[in-house]
Structures are given as structure tokens and as C-alpha cells.
Amino acid sequence: MKNLFLTLFIAATIFGCKDKTEKSQKEMTAERVEEAEAENPPQEWTALFDGTSFDGWKEYQNDEVSDNWKIEDGALVLHPPKNRKEGEIHDLVTKKEFTNFILSLDWRISEGGNSGVMWGVQEDAKYKKPYNTGPEIQVLDNEKHPDAKVGPSHQSGALYDLKGPSKDVTKPVGEWNTMVITVDNDNKRGSVELNGEEVVAFPVGNEMWNVMVSKSKFADWEGFGKFIQGKIALQDHGNGVSYRNIKIKEL
């Protein structure tokens, strides 16, 4: 009987110590997580457009926003000039520059329309348009714009003229599409998600990027895709387009 009591006592002591050890380990893990989060807090979304003002935006190489852009029902809406002068553009650009980020927005294109979202844009006088430096994610009416007939790399969601989407998940003209663009120069990768599906993944800032550009129309463009930091642009391609719910999370 003594042996039985001794055995039970030893077992209880061992399990008790084990519970304390496991509890201690859990507590230590929780503490480490809290410390890590305190040192590197999770990044939050920042609104680039609040639906009511042009704060944080301007037109390319212009200090203001022209009347060609209106705020309608919480969206940025482009009304292209009917009598456009030579060289006249009204691309919107952020006042702030970004390097690593996740950009989320909704877009709606006009019938037969064309537009795009660019990053890494430089406002140097020698670059006449944002697309001279900024890679573009295509916004297009795939059904009626002739650019879609060129091939997938010119269709909605494409990294324009560089890599086409794996599938066409765009909604009909007149409906809103949600697009999420990730650019991570630190890890040399980017992606495009359209209406909840990843349709393009691509390298950035490495030899694979350079090879991809060398096979495109941008091969001999001096500044194209060369800048890891720059502005985000919404393109005026001469057609009506709307953007809303524009927000960014810096990585």
C-alpha cells in the first residue's frame, strides 16, 4: 500500500510540474508575441481618398486638380476634355511617394474605355507622362476596347505589356471591380488580385524583372520601372473612368 501511495504522489508531482511548465511556456509565448507586436505594430490601412475631397492628390506635373475630375457619389470620376490640346493629360498622382505597399481600390470603366493604375511614378520634367516611369496595372473594357485584342498582357488586371492575367474575372461595364495591388521591393515580388482572385504574380526590382521588361515595348525606355519609390497614379487615357474606396497599407 505504501508503494501505491508513493507512486501516486510521484505521478501527481510530475503532472503538476508539467502543467506549470506548459502554463509557463504559454505565458512566455504570449509575452513574446506582445513584445514583438509592441516593437513592430501591425500596419493599418490608410485612406488615400475619403470620398469627399482631393486631399493627398494632384494632377501630374500640376499643383492642383482640374475640373476634368469630379467627386460623384463618393468616387473620383474622370470626365475627359472634349477638345484636348496636344500633350494635355490629367492623370492623378498621390502627393506622397510609396515603396512597399498593398493598394486596394474599386474601379468602374466606361463602355469601350481604357485607364490604369501605376506606381513608382516620378515627376521629373523629362518624363512627360506617368507611364514613362510607372508600371501599369490595366483597367479596360475587355469586350469593346481594341487593346484587349492585342492579347492578355493588354487586358484588365494585366501588368501592362509585361504579363497578362491568368483568367478574365472582370465584371460587365457599369459594374464595380475591386483590385488589390501588392508591390514588395524588399522581397522582390508583386501581385494583382481582381474581384477576390489573384490573377497576376510578378517579380520586381531584380534580374527577372529586367528580363521581362527587355521583352516588352518598354525595353528602351530610360526610366521605366527603374524606381522603387514613387507616386501612385490613376490614368487619364481619354475615356471616362471612376475610382473609389482607395486605401493603402505600407509594408
Protein Blocks (a to p, Z undefined) as FASTA:
>chain_A
ZZmmmmmmmmmmmmmmmmmmmmmmmmmmmmmmmmmmmmmgcdddddfbgolacghiaceh
iabdcfkbcceehiacddddfbdcehiacbdcdfbdcfbdcddddddddehiacdddehi
acdfklmbfklmmccdddddfklmmklmnomklgghiaghkbccfbdcbdcehiacdddd
dddfknopacddeehiafbdcdehiaklmmmmmmmmklmgmkgokafbdcdddddehiac
ddehiacddZZ
